[in-house]
Amino acid sequence: MSSRAEPAGDQAFAGARIFDGQSWHDGKVLEVCEGEITGISSETNATDLHQLPEGSLIVPGFVDLQVNGGGGVLFNNDLTVSGIETICQAHRQFGTTALLVTLITDTPENTRLAIAAGIEAAKKGVPGFAGLHLEGPHLSLARKGTHAPELIRPMTDADLALILEAVRELPCLLVTLAPENATPDQVRKLVEDGVVVSLGHSDAGVAQIKPFVQAGASMVTHLYNAMSPLQHREPGMVGAALCFGELSCGLIADGHHVDPLAIKVALKAKQGPGQIFLVTDAMSSIGWDGDSFQLNGREVFRRDGKLTLADGTLAGADIDMLSCVRFMAGCIGMELDDVLKMASLYPARAAHLSAVGSLTTGKRADFLVLNSDLTIHASICGGQWQEHGKGSA
């Protein structure tokens, strides 16, 4: 692939069908200036006109709220700006132009290092870096998944203070916690200061979950996975996620984490205004050809499209966002525009990322040029063009 700096003056992109995040535009031109969308029009006076390949599509860049690694780097193992840059670059190959780098449950010291790296990355303006997601350590041991049990613990006043300090210097801070190891009052304080709180890795019932939703929790982390299931007398976290309209839900669409039939049930059952959106939960394997790596001193194995611990426990996902989009359109049979919303508009809304997720006036110029077979011709991040090799994604 090749890249080039943003050209001077106005830019316009013509010859492609344009999806603005809500609807399609045919025979139109997407206009960009100084790295921002300036409109979709019938004609243009732009000094730099890009004529795109016949049959191509312009769509919003993908937004991924749960990215543990990429390019051979797992964030837990490389808590640096360089690590963040590698992760963002790896996922851009597959259409993700805005992501939350995710720290899996770790020590207090590593959590502080992760926050410091995120703040530095934000100050540096690392392309694609939209903020941090702290997934744990305040989770349920009963639904720990691949999280190291010895590192899981209740949220303390010191933990709360660290998060409240961090959110003031990060563009976005998302925290996944379980009702078993936090309190509604802590959630209320987090939300009041701008932290996005997601419920996950929890065995809680609806009665225990409801006060956390009332306190401002607005998301559920990877629907169905590592949470109490929907049962006829106890709807659990799955039931709460689908029935509480305040909650938006991340979904890993790789064919391993959630059965296609369960995905179809969730899509039909979800109550709004909260929406189901796509996350990858990707590990270091994206854009990397290794077959194993370390997480908290344990080996994670890469086999048959899955990442697992030695005992078979799923350990994140070996999938990129473009592949999730293809899975939802192909295996699940969704209309492409609905899938694209799940990959861009809905996650941006859920995390309050106001600059991305759609191609409306004033948004950052983050978009993709897709070929008709849903491979990537080019990605544009902040107005900067990067051309992808044929079939590269």
Secondary structure, DSSP 8 states (H G I E B T S, - for coil): -EEE---SS-EEEESSEEE-SS-EESS-EEEEETTEEEEEESS---SEEEE--TT-EEEE-EEEEEE-EETTEEGGG--SHHHHHHHHHHHHTTTEEEEEEEEES--HHHHHHHHHHHHHHHHHT-TTEEEEEEE-SS--GGG-TTS-GGG-----HHHHHHHHHHHTTSS-EEEEE-GGGS-HHHHHHHHHTT-EEEE-SB---HHHHHHHHHTT--EESSTTTTB----SS--HHHHHHHH-TT-EEEEE-SSSSS-HHHHHHHHHH--SSS-EEEE--B-TTTT---SEEEETTEEEEEETTEEE-TT--EEEE---HHHHHHHHHHTS---HHHHHIIIIIHHHHHTT-TTSSS--TTSB--EEEE-TTS-EEEEEETTEEEE--TT--
